[in-house]
Amino acid sequence: MFDVKEVSSKSEKEALARQSQLTKPQGSLGRLESLAVLLAGHQGRACPQIAAPWISIFAADHGVASEGVSAFPSVVTQEMVKNFSTGGAAIAVLAKANQAQFEVIDVGVLNDITQGGMQIFAHLQSCRVASGSFNFLQQPAMTAEMLNKAMAVGCHAVERALSAGADLFIAGEMGIGNTTSATAMIAQICNASVEEIVGLGTGINAAQKEVKVKVIGHALRTHERAFTTPLEVLRCVGGLEIAALVGAYLACAEKGLTMVIDGMITCAAALVVCEIAPSAKNWMVFSHQSVEPAQQCVFERLAVKPLLDLSLRLGEGSGAALSISIIKMACLLHEQMATFAEAGVSESEGVK
């Protein structure tokens, strides 16, 4: 059992009362208003603030990548981890622009990119569970021990964030082949058609997409009897970095830390979390609609609506990072706008 922290209904009510007195027609700031109220419930105060966002990127390789399901070779995972760590990746730029604490965590990159256990790149944490997952066409992607260790990596990332005073947590991911794993997870949990929800991932062509559909379909049939729980779905067809995401999101829900969910991969992890701890959804903000069709299955199952639709499909936590400024503005408007009484502005007849 997972003990999800309760959102403060008292603070939500106080925030709603304040919203009704701000110098604007009620509801005119749309979802910015509900965001402020949500954050008030998370932080236990009528006027929430976002001052210390934290971004953890979990990286791992996938054995199923050897089946030709990606446009890029597995070595790109390692190369991109270096790019994250040296500031050249999109998420690194966005983290800096948003003044967010930023770390990259090697959960299971194929080759160890540290030397003698030392961190050789800025922001890099070596928390290796294994050298990638297994090819889930041949066996489950992870053993139970690998799954538990990877989830613990995610939990520890949240503990670091909280120790540093974080008030908002974003998890990103990197792993060649992980759209295949995430799509398989979503198809199984949502009982969705594989053919209908397989997307282009890193930019695969039509032939590669056909291979991806066949690989996922075969894997789901192979492991069908093992899919007894959402965590078993994760173990059989997921990946180490996705398991770390699940561990991080569960920790956020237990500790009471706002988490912003990114694209399709992170949505697959959020889906698992909400299946085993439904009230964890109360601590989630879904940042954007990607072009990956599998993500829509998650939104429909959880009955949630993302903040943005920018046709993104990068991953890395990039869409979630883009939403930081929107969430900050929602809180600032809520706190700094004058009330009708303060501004000497007449209220509408409906407000009085």
C-alpha positions in Angstrom: 0.0 0.0 0.0 1.1 3.5 -0.8 0.2 6.3 1.6 -0.6 9.3 -0.5 -0.7 12.6 1.3 -4.0 14.4 1.3 -4.3 17.8 -0.4 -5.4 20.6 1.9 -9.1 21.2 1.1 -9.0 24.1 3.6 -6.3 25.9 1.6 -8.1 25.2 -1.7 -11.3 26.8 -0.3 -9.3 29.8 0.9 -7.7 30.1 -2.6 -11.1 29.9 -4.3 -12.4 32.6 -2.0 -9.5 34.9 -2.9 -10.0 34.2 -6.6 -13.6 35.3 -6.4 -12.5 38.7 -5.0 -9.7 39.5 -7.6 -10.3 42.3 -10.0 -11.5 40.3 -13.0 -14.6 38.5 -14.1 -14.7 35.1 -12.3 -13.2 32.4 -14.5 -11.7 34.9 -16.9 -8.1 33.6 -16.3 -9.3 30.1 -17.2 -7.0 27.3 -16.1 -4.6 29.7 -14.5 -7.2 30.1 -11.7 -7.6 26.3 -11.1 -3.8 25.9 -11.2 -3.4 28.4 -8.4 -6.1 26.7 -6.4 -4.5 23.3 -7.0 -1.1 24.6 -5.8 -2.7 26.1 -2.8 -4.0 22.7 -1.8 -0.5 21.2 -2.4 1.3 23.8 -0.3 -1.2 24.3 2.4 -1.5 28.0 2.0 -3.9 30.3 0.3 -1.3 32.0 -1.9 1.2 29.3 -3.2 4.6 30.1 -4.8 6.9 28.3 -7.1 10.5 29.4 -6.2 12.5 26.2 -6.5 11.7 23.9 -9.4 13.7 20.7 -9.6 14.4 18.5 -12.7 15.7 14.9 -12.6 16.4 13.2 -15.9 16.5 9.4 -15.7 18.5 7.6 -18.5 18.6 3.9 -19.4 18.9 1.7 -22.4 16.4 -0.9 -23.7 17.1 -4.4 -24.9 14.2 -4.2 -27.3 16.1 -1.5 -29.2 18.0 -4.3 -30.9 14.8 -5.2 -32.8 15.0 -2.0 -35.0 12.2 -0.1 -33.3 14.1 3.2 -33.2 15.6 5.6 -35.8 18.7 5.9 -33.6 21.2 3.3 -32.2 21.4 2.7 -28.5 24.7 4.5 -28.2 22.7 7.8 -28.6 21.5 7.3 -25.0 25.0 7.6 -23.7 25.8 10.4 -26.0 22.7 12.4 -25.0 23.5 11.9 -21.3 26.8 13.6 -21.9 24.9 16.3 -23.8 22.5 16.8 -20.9 25.4 17.1 -18.5 27.3 19.6 -20.5 24.3 21.9 -21.1 23.8 21.2 -24.8 20.4 19.5 -24.7 17.0 21.2 -24.9 16.1 20.3 -21.3 19.4 21.7 -20.0 18.7 25.0 -21.7 15.1 25.1 -20.3 16.3 24.2 -16.8 18.8 27.1 -16.9 16.2 29.5 -18.2 13.8 28.5 -15.5 16.5 28.6 -12.8 15.7 25.0 -11.9 18.0 22.6 -10.1 19.0 20.0 -12.7 20.5 16.5 -12.5 20.9 13.6 -14.9 20.8 10.1 -13.4 22.3 7.0 -15.1 19.9 4.3 -14.1 21.0 1.8 -16.7 22.8 3.2 -19.7 24.4 0.4 -21.7 27.9 1.5 -21.0 29.0 3.1 -17.7 30.0 6.6 -18.5 31.7 7.3 -15.2 35.3 6.5 -14.4 36.0 4.6 -11.2 32.6 5.6 -9.8 33.5 9.3 -10.1 31.2 11.8 -11.6 33.0 13.1 -14.7 30.2 15.4 -15.9 28.4 18.2 -14.2 24.9 17.3 -12.9 25.5 13.6 -13.4 24.5 11.0 -10.8 25.5 7.4 -11.3 22.8 5.1 -9.8 23.2 2.2 -12.2 21.0 -0.8 -11.6 22.0 -2.7 -14.8 23.5 -2.2 -18.2 20.1 -1.6 -19.8 16.9 -3.7 -19.7 16.5 -7.1 -21.3 14.9 -7.6 -24.7 11.3 -8.2 -23.7 10.7 -10.3 -26.8 12.9 -12.9 -25.2 12.2 -12.4 -21.5 10.8 -9.8 -19.1 12.5 -6.5 -19.4 13.5 -6.5 -15.7 13.8 -8.9 -12.8 11.8 -8.0 -9.7 15.1 -6.9 -8.1 15.9 -4.6 -11.0 12.4 -3.1 -10.8 12.6 -2.4 -7.1 16.1 -0.9 -7.3 15.2 1.3 -10.2 12.1 2.6 -8.4 14.3 3.3 -5.4 16.5 5.5 -7.6 13.5 7.6 -8.4 12.5 7.8 -4.8 15.9 9.0 -3.8 15.8 11.7 -6.4 12.7 13.1 -4.8 14.4 13.0 -1.4 17.3 15.0 -2.8 14.9 17.5 -4.3 13.0 17.9 -1.0 16.3 18.3 1.0 17.2 21.1 -1.4 13.9 22.9 -0.7 12.2 22.0 -4.1 8.5 23.1 -4.4 7.9 21.5 -7.8 9.3 18.3 -9.3 9.8 17.4 -13.0 11.1 14.0 -14.1 12.4 13.6 -17.6 13.8 10.6 -19.4 16.2 9.4 -22.0 16.4 5.9 -23.5 16.6 4.7 -27.1 13.6 2.3 -27.5 11.6 3.7 -24.6 8.6 4.8 -26.7 8.2 1.1 -27.6 8.2 0.2 -23.9 5.8 3.0 -22.9 3.4 2.2 -25.8 3.4 -1.4 -24.8 2.6 -0.5 -21.2 -0.2 1.9 -22.2 -1.7 -0.6 -24.7 -1.9 -3.3 -22.0 -3.2 -1.2 -19.1 -5.7 0.8 -21.3 -6.7 -2.2 -23.4 -5.9 -0.1 -26.5 -5.2 -1.2 -30.1 -1.4 -1.4 -30.6 -1.9 -0.5 -34.3 -3.8 2.6 -33.4 -1.5 4.0 -30.7 2.0 3.3 -32.0 3.6 6.6 -33.0 6.7 7.8 -34.8 8.9 8.0 -31.7 12.3 9.4 -32.7 11.1 9.7 -36.3 10.9 6.2 -37.6 9.7 5.5 -41.2 6.7 3.4 -42.2 8.7 0.1 -42.3 10.1 0.7 -38.8 6.7 1.6 -37.5 5.4 -1.7 -38.8 8.2 -3.5 -37.0 7.4 -1.6 -33.8 3.7 -2.6 -34.0 4.7 -6.3 -34.5 7.2 -6.2 -31.7 4.8 -4.7 -29.2 2.0 -7.1 -30.2 4.2 -10.1 -29.9 5.5 -9.0 -26.5 2.0 -8.4 -25.1 1.0 -11.9 -26.2 4.2 -13.4 -24.8 3.8 -11.9 -21.3 0.0 -12.0 -21.2 -0.2 -14.3 -18.2 2.3 -12.3 -16.2 0.3 -9.0 -16.5 -1.4 -9.5 -13.1 -0.7 -6.0 -11.8 0.4 -2.6 -13.3 3.8 -3.1 -11.7 4.1 -6.5 -13.5 3.3 -4.8 -16.8 6.1 -2.3 -16.0 8.5 -5.1 -15.1 7.7 -7.2 -18.2 7.7 -4.5 -21.0 8.9 -1.3 -19.3 12.4 -0.1 -18.7 14.7 1.0 -15.9 14.2 4.7 -16.4 10.4 4.3 -16.5 10.6 2.3 -13.3 12.6 5.2 -11.8 9.9 7.6 -13.0 7.3 5.5 -11.2 9.3 5.5 -8.0 9.7 9.3 -8.2 6.0 9.9 -8.8 5.0 7.7 -5.9 7.5 9.5 -3.6 6.1 12.9 -4.7 2.6 11.7 -3.9 3.6 10.3 -0.5 5.6 13.4 0.5 3.2 15.9 -1.0 5.3 17.5 -3.7 3.8 18.9 -6.9 4.9 16.9 -9.9 4.6 18.1 -13.5 4.2 15.2 -16.0 5.9 15.6 -19.3 5.2 13.5 -22.5 4.2 10.0 -23.4 7.0 8.2 -21.6 6.3 10.0 -18.3 2.6 9.6 -18.8 3.1 5.8 -19.0 4.8 6.0 -15.6 2.0 8.3 -14.2 -0.6 5.8 -15.5 1.0 3.0 -13.5 1.2 5.2 -10.4 -2.5 6.2 -10.7 -3.5 2.6 -11.2 -1.9 1.5 -7.9 -2.6 4.7 -6.0 -5.5 6.6 -7.6 -5.3 9.7 -5.4 -1.7 10.3 -6.6 -3.3 12.1 -9.5 -4.2 14.9 -7.2 -0.5 15.8 -7.0 0.0 15.8 -10.8 -0.1 18.6 -13.4 -0.1 17.2 -17.0 2.0 19.7 -19.0 1.4 19.0 -22.7 -0.2 17.0 -25.4 2.5 15.4 -27.5 2.1 14.0 -31.0 2.4 10.4 -29.7 -1.2 8.9 -29.9 -0.6 6.6 -26.9 -0.5 9.6 -24.6 -4.2 10.4 -25.4 -5.1 7.0 -24.0 -3.6 8.0 -20.7 -5.5 11.4 -20.7 -8.8 9.7 -21.4 -8.3 6.9 -18.8 -7.3 9.4 -16.1 -9.8 12.1 -17.2 -7.1 14.8 -17.3 -6.3 17.7 -19.7 -2.8 18.9 -20.4 -1.9 22.6 -20.2 -0.2 22.9 -23.6 -0.3 21.6 -27.2 2.9 22.5 -29.0 3.2 19.3 -31.2 6.2 18.2 -29.1 7.7 14.7 -29.2 11.1 15.2 -27.7 10.7 13.9 -24.2 13.5 14.8 -21.7 11.1 16.7 -19.5 11.1 19.5 -22.1 7.3 20.1 -22.2 7.1 20.0 -18.4 9.9 22.5 -18.2 8.1 24.8 -20.6 5.1 24.8 -18.3 7.1 26.1 -15.3 6.6 29.7 -16.3 2.9 29.2 -16.7 2.5 27.7 -13.3 4.6 30.5 -11.8 2.5 33.1 -13.5 -0.7 31.4 -12.2 0.6 31.7 -8.6 1.8 35.3 -9.1 -1.5 36.5 -10.5 -3.3 34.8 -7.7 -1.1 36.5 -5.1 -0.4 39.9 -6.5 -3.6 41.0 -8.2 -5.6 43.4 -6.2 -9.0 42.5 -4.8 -12.1 44.6 -5.6 -11.9 46.1 -2.2 -8.2 46.9 -2.4 -8.5 48.5 -5.8 -11.7 50.4 -5.1 -13.3 48.6 -8.1 -17.0 47.8 -8.1 -17.9 44.1 -8.1 -20.3 42.6 -10.5 -23.8 42.0 -9.4 -23.1 38.3 -9.4 -20.1 38.6 -7.0 -21.9 40.7 -4.3 
